[in-house]
Each structure stands twice: as C-alpha cells, then as structure tokens.
Amino acid sequence: MSASTPATDARTRLARAALDAFAVRGFHGTTTRDISTAAGMSPAALYVHHRSKEDLLFELARVGHERVLDLVRASVATSEDPVEQLARLVEDFVRDHAVVHTGARVINYELAALSEEHLAAIRAIRHDIDLVVRGVVDRGVAAGVFTTPDPRMTSLALLSLGIDVGRWFRDEGRWTPDEVAAHYRFLALRMVGAERSRG
C-alpha cells in the first residue's frame, strides 16, 4: 500500500490520537473508545488496524525507538572524532526528545503496560541505542580525550538525561529545543571529561 491509502491514513490518525490520549490519561486511563473517538472513527475502528490497545502502544514504541536508533547512528556517522561524535549525538538526541516530547514521554514512560514479549523487543532496541552511546564514550576514553572513570555508567546517565527531556519539556516553556540541545551538549562533554568542546 502507498503512504496515501485510506488504511494508512486511518492508522496515522489512530496513532496520533493514542499518543495524545496516553500522554494525558496514561495507558491504563485511556479506553479504545477514547482513541477511536479522538481519531474521528467508530469505537470498533481500532481493532481493524490493531489487535488491542496494547498492540497499538507497542507499535508506537517500536517505531519511535527504531527512529531514535537510526538518529543516533546517523549522528555518530558524521565524524571520526569521539568528541564531535558525542557532541552531535547528544545534541540531536536531546533536540529530538524536546521536539516530539509528547511521543517521547509516552514511549518511554508507558512501557510497563507492554506484554513481556513486546517489552523484550523494545528493550532490545534500547540496548542497541545504549551500545551506540557507550561505543562513542569507550572510544573517547581509549583515545585519551574523555576521562570518565566509568564509561558504562556515564553512557546510561547521558541517555537518562536526554530521555527525561520528553517528560518535562513543553512548547510554551522557557527554552527552545535548540537551546536545550546546546546546553545538554555542553553538560555531556563536561560529564565525560572532554578537554575540548567544539561549537
């Protein structure tokens, strides 16, 4: 099917409605009727495209996490220098979590509602994201440009800080996504003990 078919449009409307509803009410506080109604569809419409509300959440989480994995890999691929790699990765990761903060909040903070099988699939993608970040930090330590004594813990801290942006960032807030991304880049380079930072 092409991207403009009615079925795809319906899935997109359901996805957007689900993200908004989950963000406001949480997964367990949202009914399938809430989602379908917000999407302008009949109460049974969700089941035409998804086996369950949980299956819809999994689809949102899978697509979102795979997109972030692609993003961090692309960020790292822009340079061979660990300092620049980490700076670009953190800046892109944080900006993304600010720009799509509603979706980021849902796919990171509603995971407990997933089945064991679905949760395992998301954890596998998150592990791959962690490996990208840890790889950059490890290379920086090996090259002598990072001085963090525990690269693994530092990598987890960097990811946690970025993910949390999706929880607190608001469009009408004090800072823009670019301002938050630039500041977190500065913080990240300090955390790893980088001796130089490039603008």
Protein Blocks (a to p, Z undefined) as FASTA:
>chain_A
ZZkbmklmmmmmmmmmmmmmmmmnommlpcfklmmmmnopafklmmmmpgbfklmmmmmm
mmmmmmmmmmmmmmmmmpcbfklmmmmmmmmmmmmmmmmmmmmmmmmmmmmmpcfklmmm
mmmmmmmmmmmmmmmmmmmmmnopaccfblmlmmmmmmmmmmmmmmmpcfklmbdfklmm
mmmmmmmmmmnopabdcZZ
